[in-house]
């Protein structure tokens, strides 16, 4: 039998970015949020809602979305804090909460999320390429520009809605 402290410790991700890194302006962080409910995230309605909510919450918590990819059961984001006072951790928590509310799917997200930060400028390129090519690796399309639920500020051929043009 586990002690209470052991249970909580087991929930921690050993590679979680330190909370302070979520608040450094212009520091790029990759976030992966996984669904647990029986909802298909990459259908047009849920995907549009996820993009819109992530954008709205990003404006509230001063987080820039540089790239995203909405897959059937998880979502990738490449983010940075726009200005002092921004917080990617709060953005993740509220984005998950508000998308679940908007889709009427309470409990749709797994409790936590995965992340990593860009240590070098070239890490950002790798994060964006990994994010955009996720549907290709999953066999959902032949090239990333064919996937309708991804976007990057550095790739004009992506087809998802640009968060900078969405109403907040």
N, C-alpha and C positions, 0 to 999 in steps of 0.2 A: 504494500500500500504506500502511495506517495504522500509525503507531507504537502501542505498547501504551498509552501515556498517552491517545492520541486515542480508542482503543476504549472505555476506561473513561469518558472524559469524555462520549462520545456516549450512554452509558447514563444519565447524570444527567438528571433532569427540571429544566428551567430554572426552573420555578415551585414547586419543592419547598419546603415549609414548613421553616424552619430547625429543626434538631434540638432546640434549646432550647425551642421552642414546644410540642414534644410532651410536655414535662414541667411545664408551668405549670398548677397546679391551677385548675380551673373554666374554662380557656380552651378554647373549642369548636373542633374540627377536623373537617372533612369528609374522608372517605377513600373512595376507589373502588378496589376490587381486581377485576381481570379474570382470567377463567379462560382457559386456553389448551388444556386437554385436552378430549377429546370426552366431557364430562360435563355433564348438564343440571342446573344448580344449583337451579332452581326446582321440581324434583320434590319431593314431600313428604319423602322420606328425606334427600336431601342438604340441603334447606333446614332441616329440623329439626336436623341435625347441625351445620350452619354456625352457627345461632343458639345452640345449646348450647355449642359450642366457643368462640365469641366471648365468651359470657357467662363461661365458666370462666376463660379467659385474661384477661378483663377484671378478674375478682376477684383473680387472681394479680398482675397488673401495675397494679392500682388505677386502672382505666379504667371510666368510666361510659358506657353505651350509651344515648343519648337517642332515637335513631331508626335504623332500618335498612330496607333493601329488597333482597331477594334476587331477582335477575333471572335469566333462563336462562343468561347467560354472564358476569355480573358482579354485584358486591354493593356497595351504598352503605351507609356508616355515618356517623352524626353522633355524635361522641364528645367526652369531656373527661376530664382526669385528675382523679381523685377526691381525692387527697391527695398530699402531698409524697412523692416517691419513685416516683410513677406514671410511666409512659412509653408513649405511644401508638405510637411506633416499634417498641418491643419487642412491644407488643400485636399490631400488624399482622404482624410477622414470625412470631411464634409461632401466631397464629390461622391464618395460611396453612399453616404446617407441620403443625399438629395436625389441621386439617380434611382435608388431603390424606392424612394417615395414617389418620384415622378412616374415610374413604371409600375407602381402598385405591387412591388415584389419585395416586401420586407424580408430581410435575411438573404438577399440574393448574392451578397459578396462573402468570400471567405474572410475570417476575422482580421487577418493582417494583410500585408503585401510585401513584395520583394523589391529591393532597390540596390542601386550601386551608384557611386559618384564618379565623375570624370576626373581622373588625376592629371591627365595631360590633354591638350587640345585635340590631339588625334583620337582620344577616347570618345569624344562627342561624335565624330564621323562614324566610328564603329557602332555606337549606340543607335544612331539614326538608321544606318544600314541594316542592323539587326532588326530594329523595329519595323521598317518598311518591308523587309524580305520575309517576315514571319509567315504571311499567307502563302508565299512561294514554297517555303520549307514544309508547310503543312499540306501542300498539294491542292490548295484552293484556287490557285491561278498560276499562270506561267511566268509572269513578270509582275513586279510590285505595282507598276502603273495600271494594272488591270483590276486591282482590288479597290472597291468603291468606298471602303471604310478606313482609309488611312490618309494621312496628310503630313507634309513636312514643309517648313518655310524655305528649305533649300532645294526642293524638288518640285518644280512647277507642274510636272506631269502627274502628281498624285491627285486622286479623285475625291477624297473626303472633303467635307466642309472646312474651310479655313477658319480657325477660331478667332482670328482677328476681324473677320467679317460677320460673325454671328452676333445677333442681338443679345445683349446681356441683361 
